[in-house]
Amino acid sequence: MEPAIFELNSYHLLLTIAGFGTILAFWLPRFISGWEPAASALLVLTGFVAFSFISGMPDAFDPLAAPRLWETISEIAVTVALFGTGLKIDRVYTLRHWQPTIGLLIVTMPLTIGAIAYLGVTLGGMTLAGAVLLGAALAPTDPVLAGNVQVGPPLEGGEHPVRFSLTTEAGLNDGLAFPFVYLGLILAVKTFVPSDLLFVWLVDDVFYRIGVGVALGAGIGWMLGKVLFTFPRDNPIAATGAGLISLAGVLFCYGATELAEGYGFISVFIAGMVLRRAEVKHPYHRQLHDFSEAVEYAISAVILVLLGGALPVLLPYLTWTYASIGLALIFVIRPITAWLGLIGSELVGRDRLVVAFYGVRGVGSIYYLGFGASHVDFLDKNQLWATVAFTIVVSTVVHGLTAGMVMRRFPLEREDEEQEESEETAERSGRSEATVSERSVSDAAT
């Protein structure tokens, strides 16, 4: 009998290194900062080491050859993260509190897309279509990797203006970047956008898809609230404590919205926010959030390891020109455009500076680039992937290693929260006293 031949199977070796590296990545930061965002850079490093020194492994998950794989896994991660982000928001507040978010969405994001596209064409020599796709992919901040600059879990407050602005921005700009992705696809096919096609793009890809996403998200979130907390009244699903329902709700909401040709990313975030308004003090909201967060962490860890593994394939296409675009985004474009978008809002001084700087890039950028590359074969796809991967790596290092230290300076709760609650209580008390007085007068007259 021939002796058994033992060999290192690359797939099993990848599982071993990925698992050990993930444990290491979440353990080591506690000796440095104690905050998990630092683990993101270590996860990327784990993938880079594993794929660099094991023969043949980079080909298995090459984003240049298999963009559909990256689109699919990142889509799941972002969708679950957005739903969980919506569940985090304990209080909706007033329009004044949303002014920073509105500025970041309607001023900062378009300016960011335009600036990146301009640099892509003039500095990087990209096609207009590729430059627009690059801008659309890199403009949104990420709800997956930015957990520690956002508000706290449900029922724990976490509504400081800085955290609230960063949370709501990340929750909405992923979906709002989609029209520009479609614009990049149109440019790739048509090379220019005639006026009639621009009108169709505005009607279909901007107004209709956004409107459907908001409407279905609100409707499905309200329906989920009734299903989980109200019907049947004597035995609601919330009593079971099954967190799996959060994933089911995400899949239903996202799938239904996409079938209706709406933006599923917007829909799941809105659904999470609306669901959070049902039985606001119920502990089941925390269970839903925790389950969503666990799924999100698991998938995002795999994505980051794979991203590190893809670096050996992408680095040959990363010149200093494309690297400078990523660096400009993180250190120049985002801070300046966000500062402009926050003019006139309640955020001033240090608060505005922190929001302007912490535009974390991550899994959402991978999804948009994977989506675009799987639908159209862009001429500069190699440079696109290299630039996006480099920008994400820099963001995980710069933002991840500094977020814990910086955000500790900001309390989880708004400074004006207690005052607002007391004012609301006084207002309700005043209305009650007025009602009692009216009834007394009425009884006396009778």
C-alpha positions in Angstrom: 0.0 0.0 0.0 1.3 3.4 -1.0 1.9 5.8 1.8 -0.6 8.7 2.1 0.4 11.9 0.5 -0.3 15.0 2.5 -0.5 18.3 0.7 -1.6 21.8 1.7 -5.0 22.4 0.1 -5.1 26.1 -0.6 -8.8 26.4 0.2 -8.5 24.8 3.6 -5.4 26.8 4.3 -7.3 30.0 3.4 -10.1 29.0 5.9 -7.5 28.4 8.6 -5.7 31.7 8.0 -8.9 33.7 7.6 -10.3 32.3 10.8 -7.1 32.8 12.9 -6.5 36.2 11.3 -10.0 37.3 12.2 -9.6 36.3 15.8 -6.2 38.0 15.9 -7.6 41.2 14.2 -10.3 41.6 16.9 -8.0 40.7 19.7 -4.9 42.8 19.0 -6.6 46.2 18.9 -7.5 45.9 22.5 -3.8 46.4 23.4 -3.7 49.5 21.3 -7.1 51.4 21.3 -9.7 48.9 22.5 -11.9 49.8 19.5 -12.9 47.3 16.8 -12.4 49.7 13.8 -8.7 49.0 14.2 -9.5 45.4 13.3 -10.4 46.4 9.8 -6.9 47.1 8.8 -5.7 43.8 10.3 -8.3 41.9 8.5 -7.1 43.3 5.2 -3.5 42.6 6.2 -4.5 39.0 7.0 -5.9 38.5 3.5 -2.9 40.1 1.9 -0.5 37.8 3.7 -2.5 34.7 3.0 -3.0 35.4 -0.7 0.6 36.7 -1.3 2.4 33.6 0.0 0.1 30.8 -1.1 0.5 29.9 -4.7 -2.6 30.2 -6.9 -4.9 31.7 -4.3 -5.2 35.2 -5.8 -7.0 33.9 -8.9 -9.9 32.4 -6.9 -11.3 35.8 -5.9 -9.9 38.1 -8.6 -12.3 41.1 -8.8 -11.2 41.8 -12.3 -12.3 38.4 -13.5 -15.3 37.9 -11.1 -16.9 41.2 -10.2 -20.3 39.5 -9.7 -19.0 37.7 -6.7 -17.9 40.9 -5.1 -21.2 42.6 -6.0 -23.2 39.8 -4.3 -21.4 39.5 -1.0 -21.0 43.2 -0.5 -24.7 43.8 -1.4 -25.7 41.5 1.5 -23.4 43.2 3.9 -24.5 46.7 3.0 -28.2 45.7 3.1 -28.1 44.2 6.5 -25.9 47.1 7.8 -28.4 49.7 6.6 -31.3 48.0 8.2 -29.4 47.8 11.5 -28.4 51.5 11.1 -32.0 52.5 10.9 -32.8 50.5 14.0 -30.1 52.4 15.9 -31.8 55.7 15.7 -33.8 56.0 18.9 -35.2 59.5 18.2 -36.0 61.2 14.9 -35.9 64.7 16.3 -36.9 67.8 14.3 -35.9 69.2 10.9 -33.2 71.3 12.6 -31.4 68.2 13.8 -31.5 66.8 10.2 -30.0 69.8 8.6 -26.4 68.5 8.8 -27.5 65.3 7.1 -29.4 67.1 4.4 -26.3 69.3 3.7 -24.1 66.2 3.5 -26.5 64.5 1.1 -27.4 67.3 -1.3 -24.1 69.3 -1.2 -21.2 67.1 -0.1 -22.0 64.0 -2.0 -22.6 65.6 -5.5 -19.5 67.8 -5.0 -17.5 64.7 -4.0 -18.6 62.8 -7.1 -17.8 65.7 -9.3 -14.4 66.3 -7.8 -13.4 62.6 -8.1 -14.6 62.4 -11.6 -12.7 65.5 -12.6 -9.5 64.1 -11.1 -10.1 60.8 -12.8 -10.3 62.4 -16.2 -7.7 65.1 -15.9 -5.2 63.5 -13.6 -5.8 59.8 -14.1 -6.6 59.9 -17.8 -9.8 57.8 -17.3 -12.7 57.7 -19.6 -15.6 59.9 -18.5 -17.7 56.8 -17.8 -15.1 55.3 -15.6 -14.4 58.5 -13.8 -18.1 59.0 -13.0 -18.4 55.4 -11.8 -15.3 56.0 -9.6 -16.9 59.1 -8.1 -20.2 57.3 -7.5 -18.4 54.4 -5.9 -16.2 56.4 -3.6 -18.7 59.2 -2.7 -20.9 57.3 -0.2 -19.7 56.8 3.4 -19.9 53.3 4.6 -22.5 52.0 7.2 -20.5 48.7 7.6 -17.1 49.9 8.8 -18.2 53.1 10.5 -20.0 51.6 13.5 -17.9 53.3 16.1 -18.5 56.8 14.8 -22.3 56.3 14.8 -25.0 56.3 17.4 -25.3 53.6 19.9 -27.6 50.5 19.7 -31.3 50.8 20.3 -32.4 51.8 23.8 -29.0 53.2 24.6 -29.3 56.8 23.4 -26.3 57.6 21.3 -27.9 60.7 19.7 -25.1 63.2 19.9 -25.3 65.5 16.9 -22.0 64.4 15.5 -22.9 60.7 15.8 -26.4 61.3 14.6 -25.2 63.1 11.5 -22.7 60.5 10.6 -25.2 57.7 11.1 -28.0 59.2 9.0 -25.6 60.2 6.3 -24.3 56.7 6.0 -27.8 55.3 6.1 -29.0 57.4 3.1 -26.1 58.2 0.8 -25.5 54.6 -0.2 -28.9 54.6 -2.0 -28.6 58.1 -3.2 -25.3 57.4 -5.0 -27.0 54.8 -7.2 -28.3 57.3 -9.9 -24.7 58.3 -10.6 -23.7 54.7 -11.0 -26.4 54.4 -13.6 -25.2 57.6 -15.2 -21.7 56.0 -15.5 -23.3 53.0 -17.1 -25.1 55.2 -19.6 -21.9 57.1 -20.5 -20.1 53.8 -21.0 -22.6 52.7 -23.6 -23.5 56.1 -25.2 -20.2 58.0 -24.5 -22.4 61.1 -23.9 -25.9 61.8 -22.6 -28.3 63.5 -24.9 -31.0 65.8 -23.4 -33.8 63.3 -23.9 -31.9 60.5 -22.2 -30.9 62.9 -19.4 -34.6 63.5 -18.8 -35.3 59.8 -18.7 -32.4 59.4 -16.2 -33.8 62.1 -14.0 -37.3 60.7 -14.0 -36.5 57.0 -13.8 -33.2 56.7 -12.0 -33.5 59.7 -9.7 -37.1 60.6 -8.8 -38.9 57.3 -9.4 -36.4 54.9 -7.9 -35.8 57.1 -4.8 -39.5 57.7 -4.3 -40.3 54.0 -4.5 -37.5 53.2 -2.1 -38.8 55.7 0.5 -42.4 54.7 0.1 -41.9 50.9 0.2 -39.4 51.2 3.1 -41.9 53.2 5.2 -44.7 50.9 4.3 -42.9 47.7 5.0 -41.3 49.0 8.1 -44.8 49.9 9.4 -46.1 46.5 8.4 -43.2 44.8 10.2 -44.0 46.8 13.3 -47.5 45.5 13.3 -46.5 41.9 12.6 -43.8 41.9 15.3 -45.6 43.7 18.1 -49.3 43.9 17.5 -50.8 40.9 15.8 -51.7 38.6 17.4 -51.9 40.7 20.5 -51.7 37.8 23.0 -48.8 36.1 21.3 -46.7 38.5 19.1 -43.4 37.5 17.5 -41.6 40.0 19.7 -42.3 37.7 22.7 -40.2 34.9 21.1 -37.0 37.0 21.0 -36.1 35.5 17.6 -33.5 37.9 16.0 -33.7 36.0 12.7 -36.8 38.0 11.8 -34.5 41.0 11.2 -32.7 39.2 8.4 -36.1 38.0 7.0 -37.4 41.6 7.1 -34.2 42.8 5.3 -34.6 40.3 2.6 -38.3 40.9 2.1 -37.9 44.7 2.1 -34.9 44.8 -0.2 -36.2 42.2 -2.6 -39.7 43.8 -2.9 -38.2 47.2 -3.5 -35.8 46.0 -6.2 -38.7 44.1 -7.9 -40.6 47.4 -8.0 -37.5 49.0 -9.6 -36.8 51.1 -6.5 -33.6 51.6 -4.5 -33.4 48.8 -2.0 -30.6 50.4 0.0 -32.9 53.4 0.8 -35.8 51.1 1.5 -34.1 49.0 4.1 -32.8 52.0 6.0 -36.2 53.7 6.0 -37.8 50.4 7.1 -35.4 50.1 10.0 -36.2 53.7 11.1 -39.9 53.2 10.9 -39.8 49.8 12.6 -37.9 51.5 15.4 -40.9 53.8 16.0 -43.1 50.8 16.9 -43.1 50.0 20.6 -40.1 52.3 21.1 -39.3 51.0 24.6 -39.6 47.3 23.8 -36.3 45.3 24.3 -36.9 43.3 21.2 -35.5 46.2 19.1 -32.1 45.5 20.7 -32.3 41.8 19.8 -33.2 42.6 16.2 -30.2 45.0 16.0 -27.8 42.6 17.7 -28.6 39.8 15.3 -28.3 42.2 12.3 -25.0 43.4 13.6 -23.6 39.9 14.1 -24.5 39.0 10.5 -23.0 42.3 9.3 -19.7 41.7 11.1 -19.3 38.2 9.9 -19.8 39.1 6.2 -17.7 42.3 6.4 -14.8 40.4 8.0 -14.8 37.9 5.0 -15.0 40.8 2.6 -12.0 42.6 4.2 -9.9 39.4 4.1 -10.8 38.9 0.5 -10.0 42.5 -0.2 -6.5 42.0 1.2 -6.2 38.9 -0.9 -7.1 40.9 -4.0 -4.3 43.4 -3.4 -1.6 41.4 -5.1 -3.7 41.3 -8.2 -4.5 45.0 -8.1 -1.3 46.6 -7.0 0.4 46.4 -10.5 -2.4 48.8 -11.7 -2.0 51.3 -8.8 0.2 54.1 -9.9 1.0 57.2 -7.8 -1.6 59.0 -9.9 -4.5 56.8 -8.9 -3.2 56.6 -5.3 -3.2 60.4 -5.2 -6.9 60.4 -6.1 -7.7 58.2 -3.1 -5.5 60.3 -0.8 -7.1 63.5 -2.1 -10.6 62.1 -1.3 -9.8 61.2 2.3 -7.6 64.2 3.2 -8.9 67.0 1.0 -12.1 66.4 -1.0 -14.2 64.9 1.8 -13.2 67.4 4.5 -13.7 70.5 2.3 -17.0 69.4 0.7 -18.4 68.2 4.0 -17.4 71.5 5.7 -19.3 73.3 2.9 -22.3 71.0 3.3 -22.5 71.7 7.0 -22.6 75.5 6.7 -25.8 76.8 8.4 -26.3 73.6 10.4 -26.1 73.2 14.2 -22.6 71.7 13.9 -19.8 74.2 14.4 -16.2 74.2 15.4 -14.8 70.8 16.5 -18.1 69.0 15.8 -18.1 70.2 12.2 -14.5 69.2 11.8 -15.0 65.7 13.0 -18.1 65.1 10.8 -16.2 66.5 7.8 -13.2 64.2 8.4 -14.8 60.9 9.2 -16.2 60.0 5.9 -15.3 56.3 6.2 -15.1 54.4 2.9 -15.6 50.6 2.7 -17.9 47.8 1.6 -20.4 50.1 -0.1 -17.7 51.3 -2.6 -16.9 47.6 -3.4 -20.6 47.0 -4.1 -21.0 49.9 -6.5 -17.9 49.1 -8.4 -18.8 45.4 -8.5 -22.3 46.3 -9.8 -21.0 48.6 -12.5 -18.2 46.2 -13.6 -20.6 43.2 -13.8 -23.0 45.1 -16.1 -20.5 46.9 -18.4 -17.0 46.1 -19.3 -15.3 49.4 -18.5 -12.1 50.2 -20.4 -10.3 51.3 -17.2 -11.7 48.6 -14.8 -8.2 47.7 -13.6 -7.5 51.2 -12.5 -11.0 51.5 -11.0 -10.5 48.5 -8.8 -7.0 49.4 -7.8 -8.0 53.0 -6.8 -11.1 51.8 -4.8 -9.2 49.1 -3.0 -6.3 51.5 -2.1 -8.8 54.1 -0.8 -10.6 51.6 1.4 -7.3 50.3 2.8 -6.2 53.9 3.6 -9.6 54.6 5.2 -9.5 51.5 7.4 -6.1 52.6 8.7 -6.6 56.3 9.1 -10.2 56.4 10.2 -10.1 53.0 12.0 -7.0 53.7 14.1 -8.1 57.2 15.1 -11.9 56.9 15.5 -11.8 55.4 19.0 -9.6 58.1 20.4 -11.5 61.0 18.7 -15.1 59.7 19.3 -14.5 59.2 23.0 -14.6 63.0 23.3 -18.2 63.0 22.2 -20.8 61.7 24.6 -23.3 59.1 23.4 -26.2 61.4 24.2 -27.1 64.8 23.1 -26.4 67.6 25.5 -29.9 69.0 24.8 -31.7 65.7 25.0 -32.7 66.0 28.7 -33.9 69.5 28.1 -35.9 68.5 25.1 -37.5 65.6 27.0 -38.4 68.0 29.9 -39.9 70.4 27.4 -41.9 67.7 25.8 -43.1 66.5 29.2 -44.0 70.0 30.2 -45.8 70.5 26.9 -47.8 67.3 27.4 -48.5 68.3 31.0 -49.7 71.7 29.9 -52.0 70.1 27.4 -53.4 67.8 30.0 -54.0 70.6 32.5 -55.7 72.6 29.8 -57.9 69.7 29.0 -58.9 69.2 32.6 -59.7 72.9 32.9 -61.9 72.8 29.9 -63.7 69.8 31.2 -64.2 71.6 34.6 -65.6 74.7 32.9 -67.9 72.5 30.8 -69.1 70.6 33.9 -69.8 73.8 35.8 -71.7 75.2 32.9 -73.8 72.1 32.7 
